[in-house]
Amino acid sequence: MHKFSVARRRMVREQIAGAGITDPRVLKAMEEVPRHLFVPKLLSHRAQQPSALPIGYGQTISKPFTVGLMTTLLELKGHETVLEVGTGSGYQAAILAHLAQKIISVERIAPLADRARETLQKLGLHNVTVLAHDGTTGYADHAPFDAIMVTACAPHLPPHLVSQLKDGGYLLIPVTTGEDQILYRYQRQGQEVIVEQSVSCRFVPLLDGIKIEDPALANQGIPEHESLSDTTGPEDNAPSEGEHLA
C-alpha cells in the first residue's frame, strides 16, 4: 500500500541514513521490504516506528536501526551464503535475501519459523530457507558460511558458529557483558578470530533446543487493543545511546 511505502522511505531517511548508515544496497533493501507484513496486523501502523515490536511467543522484531546496522556490518557483496540464527518474524532474513545469494535462517520456536517461511514465500524470496532448528549448534549441513548473524544474546561466543565460518567471514552476535549486552563482530582469519566491539543493544537470550509452543502463546506480548493513530512521541524518535554508526 502507498501509505506504507511512504512510511518506509521516511523510516530509511530518518532512522537509517540519518544515523550514519550509507550503504546504498542496504538502504534500498530496507525501502523495498514491506516491514508491516512481518508484524501483527494490529501493529502494522507502527511497523516503521523506531522501536522493537512484539510478534508473539514472547519474541520481538528488532527496531529498524538495529536491522540496518547489523546488515551493514556483514559487508555483503551479493555472492554469499549467510546463516541467520533466530528467524523471528523473518524481516531480517528478507533484508539479507536482497543482499546475498542464499540465506539459511534457523528458529527454535517452530510456529514462528512456519509463519516467517510463509511470509517470505508470499514475497517471492525463494533464496531463503527457514528451518526449525537449534541455532546454538549452527547448521553444519550447509557450512561453511560466508557470514553468520545471530539475533539473540549469548553468554559467550558459541564455538560451533566459529567453526562454521569461512576464512575471512564475519560473525555478528550480541554477547552479555556483565549487566549489559554488546554487539560484537568477529572475523575469522585462519585459526585466529579478530574481535571488534560495536554498540550496546538489547536482544532476547539465545537458548538451545527446539520448542513446539502452545498456540495460546501466539499473541504473547501483543497488546489486545491499539490506537490506529501514529503514537510516536519525541522520546520514541530519540536514538538510543550508542546507536549511531560513526
N, C-alpha and C positions, 0 to 999 in steps of 0.2 A: 504494500500500500504506500501511496505517496507520502503520507504523514510520517511513516516510519523511515523512509529513505531520507527525508529531510532531517529527521532527528538523528540518524546515523551520521550524516555529513557534519552536523553540528558537534556530535559526540567526538568524532575524529579530529575536527578542527580545534576544539577547546580542550579536550581531555587527553588526547594522544599527541598530536603535533604540538599543541600548546605546552605540553610538558617536556618537550625536547626530543621526542621520537620522530625521526625524519626519514626512515627507510621507506621509499615510495611504494614498495611492494607490500609492506605491512599495512601502510595507511590505506592502500587500495583494497586489500582483502577485508579490512575492518569496515570499510564503506560498503562493500558488496554483500557480506554475510548478514542475513536478517536476524540480528540478535534476539528480537522479540519472539521468534519461533522456538527459542531454547529456554524460555521461562514459562511458568504457568500463565494461562490466558488472563487470569485475574490481575497479573502483574505486568502484562505486556506493555502497558503505557509507561512503565517505569524502567523498561529494559535498557534504555540508553543513559540512565542517570548514573552518576559517579559513585556507585556503591555495589556491593555484593548483594545478591538476592537469593532467597530460599528456593530450592527446586524440589523439595520433598525428601523423605528419608533422612532428615537432619543434615542435608548437604546444601551447598550453595554454588551459584555461578559467580566466578570472580568478577570484580569490577573491571570496566574496560581498560583502564590504565595498566592494571596488572597483566592482563592478557597481551596488550601491546608490548609491554616491557619484556616479558618472558619470551615472546615470539621474536622480538628483535635480537635478544641476547643469543639465540641459537644461530644467527647469521646464516640462514638458509639461502641456497642459490637456486634450488629447483630440482636437483637430481637426487636428493637424499631420501633415505628410508628412515623414518622417525618413529621412536617408541614414545607414546604418551602413557604415563601411569596415573590413572584417575580420570576416567572419561567424564564423569559427572553429567552435565547437561549435553555434552557433545560440542559446545560452542568453540572451545579451544581447538578441538580436532578439526572443526570446519575451517578455522583460520589457517591452521597448518596445512590443510589439504590444498589450499590455494598457493602454497609456497614451496611444497616439497612433492616428490614423486609418489611416495607411498607412506601412509600413516597406519601404524598398528596401535590401537588405543585399548587399554585394558581397564576394567572397572570391577571392583569386588562386590558391588551391590547389583545383583543380576537384573532387577527390574529397571534400574537406571541405565544399564547397558542396553537393554531392549529398547527403551524409549529413545535413547540417543541414536541408536542404529537406525530406527525408523525415521527420525527427523533428518539424518544425514542422507538416507536413501531418497527421501522425498525431494531433497535439494539436488539430487544427482551427483553427489560427491562419492563416486564409486572407487576412489583411491584410498578410502578409509575402511579399515576392518576393525570392528568393535567386538571385543571378547569379554565375557565374564571370566575373570582370572585374577589370581593373587599377584598384584603388581610388585610386591616386595621381592619376588623372585625374578623380576624382569619377564622376558619372553624369549627363551633360548631357541625356540623353533625358527625364529626369524633373525636371530643375532648373527653377526654383529650389526649394530645400528650406527648410522652417521651422526645421530643426535638423539638424546633422551631428555624428556621433560617430565618432571614429577610435580603434580598439582596437589600434593598433600605433604604435611610436615613430618619429617623423620627425626628420630633422636640422634641419628648419626648417618653417615653415608653408607647405604647398603652395598656390600661388596659384590653381590650378584649383578647390580647395574653397571658398576665399573667394568666388570669382566665382559659385559656385552656391548661395550662402547668401542667403536673403531678408533684406531690411532688417529689423533688429530681432531676427534669429535668432541662436542660439548655435551655436558650433562648439567641440567638445571634442576636444583632441588632445594626447597626450604628445609632448614635444619634448626632444631631447638638449641638455643644458646642461653643457658640459664633460664630466665623467665621470658626471654624474647625469642622471636623467630627471625632468622636471617636467610635471605635468598642467596644461595651460593652458585657460582658457575665453575664447574670442574672441566678441565681439558686433559684428555689422555695423550701423553707423549711417550710412546714406548711403554716401559714398565712404570713410568712415573705419572703422577696426577698433579697438574698445576691448578691451584685453587685461587679463585677471585671472589671477594665479597661484594654483593650488590646492595640491596636495600632491605630494610625491615619490612616484614609482611605478616599476614595472618591467614593461615590455612587450617583446614580440618586435619586431624592426625592421620598419618599413614599407618594403616592397620593391615594385618595379614589375613589370609583366608578368603573365602567367598561366602557371601550372605544371600540367601533367598529370603528377602524381607517379607514381613507380614504386609499384605496390601493395605491394611488400615494405616500404615505409616507413610503411604504415598504422599499425603499432604502435610507431613510433619514439618513444622516451621513456617508453613504458608498461612498467612492471615486469612480468616474466613471472609472478611469484608475489606474492600479497598476503595478509597476515593478515586474517581476517574480523573480528577484534576491532577496536574503536574505539581507534586508536593515538594519539589526540590527547593530547599531554602539555602541561604548563604552558607550555612555551615556544611551543607552537603556538597557544595561546589568547591570548597576549600580543599586543596590537595593534602593528603596525609603526610605526616612528617617523613622526609626522605624520598617521597615519591616524585622525583624529577630526574630525568635522565640527563646527566651532565654531558 
